């Protein structure tokens, strides 16, 4: 089984360009509108302090800081934290960033909201590690705080797997020729991706290879783990459009869950 490693600095430098097709990426307006709605309408307490677990290059950190929230960002990749710092500096913004594994949180009722977006929790392949991480998220929340958990719906995309995909992305400074191959082990429910990228810059050219493995989970399975971790009032959405609640499928699985204002010790 593939053992996930933190992104190297070389991967972190090209991450936005490779994954999103442009640099300095921020969460789009639809996604930010969903977050604002969750903070305002779902969370029973006023949201001021936010923990972004697996913050990456700051796709959510940056717009949240700009809107006045006190944001702490965690990522297990030093390179991703460095890129997040650079993006904040270019905008004259500041956030509290730390290199840390999401399965080893040491917070106790410090935040009003916890974000774990972009299937970050799926990089924990074993059920015990997933539940343990979710318990850490719950402990990090103040009573009444809200968790926002965003996972890809891998099972809704099965038709895309099993075929290599090639593309070229870049800008005036960087050209990336890459090939990725995705497949799902339907016995273990582990989703695999293998990526090879040829990066050409003004003064050098080099190749990057990496592999990832993610736990593919259904809505019911994820809700079960959230309940086992002690969360209450769990709801799921197939997109960032609240009006689609209850729709049968979607490419995203967006979960909202609360730390109860009065709860038994777990």
C-alpha positions in Angstrom: 0.0 0.0 0.0 1.3 3.5 -0.9 2.4 5.4 2.1 1.7 9.1 1.6 4.6 11.5 2.2 4.4 15.3 2.6 4.7 17.2 -0.7 8.3 18.1 -1.5 9.2 21.7 -2.0 9.5 21.1 -5.8 5.9 19.8 -5.8 4.7 22.7 -3.6 6.2 25.3 -5.9 4.1 24.1 -8.9 1.1 22.8 -7.0 -1.4 25.6 -7.8 -0.4 25.7 -11.5 -0.6 21.9 -11.9 -3.8 21.3 -10.0 -5.8 24.5 -10.8 -4.1 25.7 -14.0 -3.0 29.0 -12.5 -0.8 30.4 -9.7 -1.9 32.2 -6.5 -5.2 30.3 -6.4 -7.9 31.2 -3.9 -11.3 29.5 -3.2 -13.9 30.7 -5.6 -17.0 32.7 -4.7 -19.4 29.8 -4.6 -17.2 27.9 -2.1 -16.7 31.0 0.1 -20.4 31.7 0.1 -21.0 28.2 1.4 -18.5 28.8 4.2 -20.1 32.1 5.1 -23.5 30.5 5.2 -22.2 27.7 7.4 -20.6 30.1 9.9 -23.7 32.3 10.0 -26.6 29.8 9.8 -25.3 26.5 11.0 -22.8 27.4 13.8 -24.7 28.5 16.9 -21.7 30.6 18.1 -20.1 33.6 16.4 -17.1 32.4 14.3 -14.0 34.4 14.9 -11.1 31.9 15.2 -10.7 29.2 12.4 -8.4 26.2 12.1 -7.6 25.2 8.5 -6.3 21.6 8.7 -4.3 20.7 5.5 -4.2 24.4 4.5 -1.9 23.8 1.5 -0.9 26.9 -0.3 -3.6 28.9 1.4 -6.6 28.5 -0.9 -9.0 29.1 2.0 -6.6 30.8 4.4 -6.1 33.9 2.3 -9.8 34.8 1.6 -10.7 34.1 5.2 -7.9 36.3 6.6 -9.0 39.0 4.1 -12.5 38.8 5.5 -11.2 39.5 9.0 -11.1 36.0 10.6 -8.3 34.9 12.9 -6.9 31.9 10.9 -4.5 29.2 12.0 -3.3 26.9 9.1 -1.7 23.5 9.4 0.0 21.3 6.8 2.4 18.4 7.0 4.4 19.8 4.1 7.0 22.4 4.9 7.0 23.4 1.2 3.2 24.0 1.2 3.5 26.2 4.3 6.3 28.2 2.6 4.2 28.8 -0.4 1.3 29.9 1.8 3.5 32.3 3.6 4.7 33.8 0.2 1.1 34.2 -1.0 0.1 35.9 2.2 3.1 38.2 2.1 2.4 39.3 -1.5 -1.1 40.4 -0.3 0.1 42.0 2.9 -1.8 39.5 5.0 -0.9 37.4 8.0 -1.9 34.0 9.5 -0.5 31.6 12.1 0.9 28.8 10.0 2.5 25.5 11.3 4.0 22.4 9.8 2.0 19.6 11.6 0.4 16.3 10.8 -3.4 16.4 10.9 -3.5 13.2 13.0 -1.6 14.8 15.9 -3.5 17.9 16.8 -3.0 19.3 20.3 -5.8 21.9 20.7 -8.5 22.1 23.3 -11.5 24.2 22.6 -9.5 26.9 20.8 -11.5 27.4 17.7 -15.0 28.3 16.6 -14.7 26.5 13.2 -12.4 23.8 11.8 -11.9 23.3 8.1 -10.6 20.1 6.5 -11.1 20.6 2.8 -9.9 19.0 -0.5 -10.2 15.4 0.8 -7.3 15.9 3.2 -8.8 13.5 5.8 -8.8 10.8 3.0 -5.0 10.7 3.1 -5.5 8.8 6.4 -6.1 5.3 5.0 -7.0 3.4 8.2 -10.4 3.7 9.9 -8.7 4.1 13.3 -6.6 7.0 12.1 -9.6 8.7 10.5 -11.7 8.6 13.6 -8.7 9.7 15.8 -8.2 12.7 13.6 -11.9 13.6 13.7 -11.8 13.4 17.4 -8.9 15.8 17.4 -10.9 18.2 15.2 -13.8 18.0 17.7 -11.5 18.7 20.7 -10.1 21.7 18.8 -13.6 23.2 18.6 -15.3 25.2 21.3 -18.7 23.9 22.4 -21.1 24.8 19.6 -18.3 25.1 17.0 -18.6 23.7 13.5 -16.5 21.4 11.4 -16.5 21.8 7.6 -15.3 18.6 6.0 -14.9 18.4 2.2 -14.2 15.0 0.4 -14.3 14.1 -3.2 -17.0 11.6 -4.2 -14.6 9.1 -5.8 -17.4 6.7 -6.6 -19.2 9.2 -8.7 -16.1 9.5 -11.0 -15.4 5.8 -11.7 -15.7 6.3 -15.4 -12.7 8.5 -15.4 -10.3 6.0 -13.8 -8.1 3.5 -15.5 -6.9 5.7 -18.3 -3.7 7.9 -18.4 -4.4 11.6 -18.8 -1.8 14.0 -20.3 -1.9 17.8 -20.4 0.4 20.9 -20.5 0.0 23.8 -18.2 2.1 26.8 -17.5 2.7 30.5 -17.8 5.4 32.8 -19.1 7.8 31.5 -16.5 7.0 27.7 -16.1 5.9 25.0 -18.5 4.6 21.7 -17.0 4.0 18.6 -19.2 2.4 16.0 -17.1 0.7 12.6 -17.1 -1.5 11.2 -14.3 -3.1 7.8 -13.9 -5.9 7.2 -11.5 -7.4 3.9 -10.3 -9.5 2.6 -7.5 -8.9 -0.6 -5.7 -12.5 -1.7 -5.2 -11.6 -4.3 -2.6 -9.8 -1.9 -0.2 -11.6 1.3 -1.4 -8.2 3.0 -1.8 -7.9 5.5 -4.6 -4.5 5.7 -6.2 -2.9 8.5 -8.4 0.5 8.4 -10.0 1.8 11.6 -11.5 4.9 12.3 -13.7 5.6 16.0 -14.5 8.4 17.5 -16.7 8.9 21.1 -15.4 10.7 23.6 -17.6 11.8 26.9 -16.3 14.0 29.6 -17.7 17.2 28.2 -16.5 16.5 24.5 -15.9 14.3 21.5 -16.7 13.6 18.6 -14.3 11.2 15.7 -13.7 8.9 15.1 -10.7 7.2 11.9 -9.8 4.9 11.1 -6.9 2.2 8.8 -5.9 -0.8 9.3 -3.6 -3.3 7.0 -2.0 -6.6 8.2 -0.5 -9.4 6.4 1.3 -12.6 6.5 -0.7 -15.6 6.8 1.6 -19.3 7.0 1.1 -21.6 9.6 2.7 -22.9 7.0 5.1 -19.4 5.8 6.1 -18.2 9.3 6.7 -21.2 10.2 8.8 -20.7 7.1 10.9 -17.1 8.1 11.6 -18.2 11.6 12.5 -20.7 10.2 15.0 -18.1 7.9 16.4 -15.8 10.9 16.9 -18.5 12.6 18.9 -20.0 15.1 16.5 -23.7 16.1 16.5 -26.1 17.6 14.0 -24.3 16.1 10.9 -25.5 17.1 7.5 -24.1 16.4 4.0 -24.3 18.2 0.7 -23.3 17.1 -2.8 -21.9 20.5 -3.7 -21.4 24.0 -2.4 -24.9 24.8 -3.4 -27.1 24.5 -0.3 -30.2 24.1 -2.4 -28.9 20.7 -3.6 -29.2 19.2 -0.2 -30.6 15.7 -0.5 -29.7 15.3 -4.2 -28.6 11.7 -5.0 -25.0 12.3 -6.1 -22.4 14.9 -6.8 -18.6 15.1 -7.3 -18.1 16.6 -3.8 -19.3 15.4 -0.4 -19.5 18.4 1.9 -20.2 17.7 5.6 -21.1 20.0 8.4 -21.0 18.8 12.0 -21.2 20.5 15.4 -19.4 20.0 18.6 -22.4 19.8 21.0 -22.7 22.7 23.4 -23.1 20.1 26.2 -21.6 16.7 25.6 -20.4 13.5 27.3 -16.7 12.9 27.4 -15.4 10.8 24.5 
